[in-house]
Amino acid sequence: MKISQQFRLFLTVFGLLGFGIFLSGCGSAESGETLRVWAHQGQEAENQAMREIVASFNEAHAIAGIRAEIEFFPDHQYSERIAAGAAAGDLPDIMDLDGPTLARYVDAGLLAPLDDDFSEAELADFLPTIIAQGTIDDRLYALGAFDSALVLYYDREILAAAGVTPPNEDRPWTWDEFLAACATLKEAGVDPVSLHMDESADEWYTYAFSPVIWSAGGSLMDPDTGRIEGVLNAPENIEALRQWQQLFALDYADNSPVEPNPFGLGKTAMDWSGHWMARSHLEAKREALGAAPLPVVGEHRAAASGSWAWAMLSTSDRPDVAAKFLRWVVSTENGIVPIVRANGAVPARRSAFEAFPEYEEIPYRLFKRQLTEHGRPRPQTPHYPALTRNFAEALRDIANGADPAETLTRAATQAQAVADR
């Protein structure tokens, strides 16, 4: 395999050219029909579900002499492991990847298109957000077994006691309505909203608060040209984050919380959070739990989406067999239902919702509706790591009182400099 100029740059960014530290113990691909599968190491229930999915694939294909072997890597090592494998010519047949990183691997020539491996009818069964996340330049390169959703959870009893009428799933609060509700809750002696500003990972900030910018009609980058400078710091984005900054300036949200889940403990009225909190919030709140779309700064409803997805390596010498495994892991019965039962994420296919009756009720009903009607993936660019790092840093600074115009301009300039290199 010849490594493209783009991927040499990719390797250089990770500082792995000339290094062998990650390469020890990595053998060549096995002969025969044994597929190598790489995956990130998620929660143990999810890992166990994946092992069982692989085992069921092997059992179903034993007569044909086909089997798969899966290897898990910690999230913080995964990108480096892929880069090291590419440098050594030691990549698997199939791997999962985080949605926003897809463009990097496509740009490096590491992934094979999947368009011919699924019919139009099969692809129509997937949520539009899954298709959008996996598509680069009109070619499909990845499909997920699950998606993510972000909502505004609220405690019906706390809001009622304060005299606040909650929003509903048909119409989100305007930003002024949201601030007015926060003011009323504050006056009632209640902490209005948790934004989870204690998160150390940059990706929470980009995932959670890009919808604020999108709702104002803004973008993080130009989707056609890839330009960041002049787009990330556009006037509508600056104004949107001035509005967002009010949550901290007026003490409606804590910019340095100590408690990671004050909403679950009943100390906070609302929670700006994702599907991963649904099970614990329902257990804590029961009938008191409500959920609504995020408040909007402008006139545009936009919902966050995106998660891990499966892709086939262009270096695989058995693409037909690899496609069998990929089809298995994103099939409703064999892949999606068992993994979603384990991790509580949103099923990637419409046909899978029948296995989850909770999707007829709030908050799950809202997850499905948002992804179907308003979901939007994060920007698709090979330079996403620089974009999300600088945007997240800007959001932290703005939450602490920095001027949004100056801060976004600095973030845009720094991210653009990386892209230009």
Rosetta blueprint (number, residue, H / E / L):
1 M L
2 K L
3 I L
4 S L
5 Q H
6 Q H
7 F H
8 R H
9 L H
10 F H
11 L H
12 T H
13 V H
14 F L
15 G L
16 L L
17 L L
18 G L
19 F L
20 G L
21 I L
22 F L
23 L L
24 S L
25 G L
26 C L
27 G L
28 S L
29 A L
30 E L
31 S L
32 G L
33 E L
34 T E
35 L E
36 R E
37 V E
38 W E
39 A E
40 H E
41 Q L
42 G L
43 Q L
44 E H
45 A H
46 E H
47 N H
48 Q H
49 A H
50 M H
51 R H
52 E H
53 I H
54 V H
55 A H
56 S H
57 F H
58 N H
59 E H
60 A H
61 H L
62 A L
63 I L
64 A L
65 G L
66 I L
67 R E
68 A E
69 E E
70 I E
71 E E
72 F E
73 F E
74 P L
75 D H
76 H H
77 Q H
78 Y H
79 S H
80 E H
81 R H
82 I H
83 A H
84 A H
85 G H
86 A H
87 A H
88 A H
89 G L
90 D L
91 L L
92 P L
93 D L
94 I E
95 M E
96 D E
97 L E
98 D E
99 G H
100 P H
101 T H
102 L H
103 A H
104 R H
105 Y H
106 V H
107 D H
108 A L
109 G L
110 L L
111 L E
112 A E
113 P L
114 L L
115 D H
116 D H
117 D H
118 F L
119 S L
120 E H
121 A H
122 E H
123 L H
124 A H
125 D L
126 F E
127 L L
128 P H
129 T H
130 I H
131 I H
132 A H
133 Q H
134 G H
135 T E
136 I E
137 D L
138 D L
139 R E
140 L E
141 Y L
142 A L
143 L E
144 G L
145 A L
146 F E
147 D E
148 S L
149 A L
150 L E
151 V E
152 L E
153 Y E
154 Y E
155 D E
156 R H
157 E H
158 I H
159 L H
160 A H
161 A H
162 A H
163 G L
164 V L
165 T L
166 P L
167 P L
168 N L
169 E L
170 D L
171 R L
172 P L
173 W L
174 T E
175 W H
176 D H
177 E H
178 F H
179 L H
180 A H
181 A H
182 C H
183 A H
184 T H
185 L H
186 K H
187 E H
188 A L
189 G L
190 V L
191 D E
192 P E
193 V E
194 S E
195 L L
196 H L
197 M L
198 D L
199 E L
200 S L
201 A L
202 D H
203 E H
204 W H
205 Y H
206 T H
207 Y H
208 A H
209 F H
210 S H
211 P H
212 V H
213 I H
214 W H
215 S H
216 A L
217 G L
218 G L
219 S L
220 L L
221 M L
222 D L
223 P L
224 D L
225 T L
226 G L
227 R L
228 I L
229 E L
230 G L
231 V L
232 L L
233 N L
234 A L
235 P H
236 E H
237 N H
238 I H
239 E H
240 A H
241 L H
242 R H
243 Q H
244 W H
245 Q H
246 Q H
247 L H
248 F H
249 A H
250 L L
251 D L
252 Y L
253 A L
254 D L
255 N L
256 S L
257 P L
258 V L
259 E L
260 P L
261 N L
262 P L
263 F L
264 G L
265 L L
266 G L
267 K L
268 T E
269 A E
270 M E
271 D E
272 W E
273 S E
274 G E
275 H H
276 W H
277 M H
278 A H
279 R H
280 S H
281 H H
282 L H
283 E H
284 A H
285 K H
286 R H
287 E H
288 A H
289 L E
290 G E
291 A E
292 A E
293 P L
294 L L
295 P L
296 V E
297 V L
298 G L
299 E L
300 H L
301 R L
302 A L
303 A E
304 A E
305 S L
306 G L
307 S L
308 W E
309 A E
310 W E
311 A E
312 M E
313 L E
314 S L
315 T L
316 S L
317 D L
318 R L
319 P H
320 D H
321 V H
322 A H
323 A H
324 K H
325 F H
326 L H
327 R H
328 W H
329 V H
330 V L
331 S L
332 T H
333 E H
334 N H
335 G H
336 I H
337 V H
338 P H
339 I H
340 V H
341 R H
342 A H
343 N H
344 G L
345 A L
346 V E
347 P E
348 A L
349 R E
350 R H
351 S H
352 A H
353 F H
354 E H
355 A H
356 F L
357 P H
358 E H
359 Y H
360 E H
361 E L
362 I L
363 P L
364 Y H
365 R H
366 L H
367 F H
368 K H
369 R H
370 Q H
371 L H
372 T H
373 E H
374 H L
375 G E
376 R E
377 P L
378 R L
379 P L
380 Q L
381 T L
382 P L
383 H L
384 Y H
385 P H
386 A H
387 L H
388 T H
389 R H
390 N H
391 F H
392 A H
393 E H
394 A H
395 L H
396 R H
397 D H
398 I H
399 A H
400 N L
401 G L
402 A L
403 D L
404 P H
405 A H
406 E H
407 T H
408 L H
409 T H
410 R H
411 A H
412 A H
413 T H
414 Q H
415 A H
416 Q H
417 A H
418 V H
419 A H
420 D H
421 R L
